Amino acid sequence: MNILAVIPARYQSQRFPGKPLVMLDERPMVQWVYEAAKSCDFFQDAVVATDSDKIADCVKGFGGKVVMTRDDHLTGTDRVAEVAGFYDDMDVVVNVQGDQPFVTPEALKQLVRPYREGERPEMTTLGCPLDMEEDYASPNAVKVLCDRNGHALYFSRSPIPYFRTPGTVPVYHHLGLYAFRHDFLMQYSQLEPTPFETCEGLEQLRVLEYGYAIKVCQTQKAAIEINTPEDLVKAQLFIQQGMTS
């Protein structure tokens, strides 16, 4: 089982331009993500995918692998798919988001474990317990509902489901890490964006809207993502408190 980790890193982020290069404890964020991917022994290789010379130079500077991509990709997964086209020997391709410097090797293993156990899902992603008090109503916490077989029914930034009758239901906090069968990723990249995907701003909805399945693997807790300058402050505090281990 050959598995490739691809880290899409875009310089021109709308909410936080240049964020892959922000410094966290004397290392740029993209280096944190790259080193986390390299430390997962389920992966045969890891590479950064970018359209930025600044990011490419940074990656080369710390000894990482980088592939230059087109600058017109609409999503990170589209960028990952371009790179995957150069790696036909890989069975599975993982999209390790470049804004997750605290992703753990164990979480990455949980993401790809179905493939290593002989399953062949088109795609997997991660979910963890949702903090109903803090995150249920927050559009920054993506919710995912699953069927009884652990496949995603829907992802949303809205508070779903609506509790007409109080009770306990399997609603999870979605974590933006994805793994694909190589052949399906190539197919995905040819699909046109879809209405719910565009409405919610969630690329994984394209898969569901075309009738494919996403297996939701479970992990223990969410890691801090850095999408805004405010998130960077939280991440720096996280490091100062020695909570990265």
Secondary structure, DSSP 8 states (H G I E B T S, - for coil): --EEEEEEE-S--SSSTTGGG-EETTEEHHHHHHHHHHT-TT-SEEEEEES-HHHHHHHHHTT--EEE--S--SSHHHHHHHHHTT-TT-SEEEEE-TT-TT--HHHHHHHHHHHHTT---SEEEEEEE--TTTTTT-TTS-EEEE-TTSBEEEEESS--S--SS-----EEEEEEEEEEEHHHHHHHTTS---HHHHHHT-TTHHHHHTT---EEEE-S-------SHHHHHHHHHHHHTT---
